[in-house]
Amino acid sequence: MTFAAHEFAADTKVPLGRSSTAPLELDLAKLMAGRCLIQGSSGAGKSQTLRRIIEEAFDYLTTIIVDPEGEFANLADHIGATTILARDYANDGLTALALRARQHRIALHLDLTDLEPDIRIEKAAAFFAGLLSAPREHWGNTVLVCIDEAHLLAPHMAASARDAETRRLGVATLTDMCARGRKRGIGTIIATQRLAKLASSVVSELHNHLIGLNVFDRDVARAADLLGFGSEQAGLLRQLAPGEFFAFGPALSPLPQLVRIDPTITRHIGHSPALLSAADLDPQQSRSLLELDALREPSAGRKLPVPRQVLRMLDSFLLDPAAGPATRISAALRNIAPNATTAEELARHLGLPGEDVDAGLDLLSAIGAADTMPRDATRMARLSARLRLRVIDTPVVGLA
């Protein structure tokens, strides 16, 4: 099925807010060409402003919401966007999904919640790569990509040396989409709480700015620089009320002007809850409700955190079809340690087909849990040396 490209007037403007003297309108054509940054500290109204733009713009071009915190589900319903839980799809599946959304002009809500930080970046990057790699015949299917909490997807600094490569992937992909998106029919709106945490290469590609309340010195300095404010004007950024933003850029205003963003139709899901005091309970009631005894460590020693590499190896083992037979084989080998036995004896003892026993022994050998010979009629196996040390007192000797 094919569709004609949506009609998009060059002078399409949508209402966004109001200054002290006149309404503020957002020029969608210039937004597509120059992209937009929405920035403000927590409580400044950043997500509300992004929500307002989406509510006004979705009638004119395909809208994609990238939602790291799961706060835009009701807005997705309002604009008829299909919600995609990124955790349910492999990276190449998300790339293909983005390509099909471009092709058929389908509004999407990409929900990135419940993902580890590095996995979230990888999945978002895969999705952005799909949007950017759409064939030329689909470039006319204009799409507005609205990204909340963008510093989570393109951080200014990696949390650790291990995360540096993932950070480079996220920054490079988002920067590339901003830089090359205009000719490919992609407009980008990026919202973030912290300018200091968002990669500067991404910020440099955003020519329209909506800057709200800032409280941290580094954020104030960077925001003031974007607006061309001196030190005295920069102080105004600390005094803005929620919903007040300085608007500046080709799609907004030729000079920075203070505006108040209009109300939204949909309610912001991520708003802070009302204050609620603690329950009036005595200590015994509290301990009972917390079930503290059931949560105690089984041993006095403190458990150490499990390295991620070990967890991935464990995941691979558990998901392997041979994991079931391998577990039963390891239990049988433990019972006869340090002695060895044959694969034929294991099959007879466990009531398993010989092929299943061989697959289980292969898996145990791959993770260093069993010493075994190649598959043949006289295959022998026993618990690995490191495991025998943990379960028996007999001196460890190698297989003959």
Sequence and secondary structure as in RCSB ss.txt:
>XXXX:A:sequence
MTFAAHEFAADTKVPLGRSSTAPLELDLAKLMAGRCLIQGSSGAGKSQTLRRIIEEAFDYLTTIIVDPEGEFANL
ADHIGATTILARDYANDGLTALALRARQHRIALHLDLTDLEPDIRIEKAAAFFAGLLSAPREHWGNTVLVCIDEA
HLLAPHMAASARDAETRRLGVATLTDMCARGRKRGIGTIIATQRLAKLASSVVSELHNHLIGLNVFDRDVARAAD
LLGFGSEQAGLLRQLAPGEFFAFGPALSPLPQLVRIDPTITRHIGHSPALLSAADLDPQQSRSLLELDALREPSA
GRKLPVPRQVLRMLDSFLLDPAAGPATRISAALRNIAPNATTAEELARHLGLPGEDVDAGLDLLSAIGAADTMPR
DATRMARLSARLRLRVIDTPVVGLA
>XXXX:A:secstr
         TT EEEEEE SSSEEEEEHHHHHHH EEEE  TTSSHHHHHHHHHHHHTTTSEEEEEETTS  HHH
HHHHT EEEEGGGS HHHHHHHHHHHHHHT  EEEE TT  HHHHHHHHHHHHHHHHT  GGGTTS EEEEESSG
GGTSBSS SSGGGHHHHHHHHHHHHHHHHHTGGGTEEEEEEES GGGB HHHHTT   EEE    SHHHHHHHHH
HHT  HHHHGGGGS  TTEEEEEETTTEEEEEEEEE   SS  TT            HHHHHHHHTHHHHS SSS
S      HHHHHHHHHHHHSTTHHHHHHHHHHHHHHTT  EEHHHHHHHHT  HHHHHHHHHHHHHTTSEEE  S
STT EEEE HHHHHHH  S      
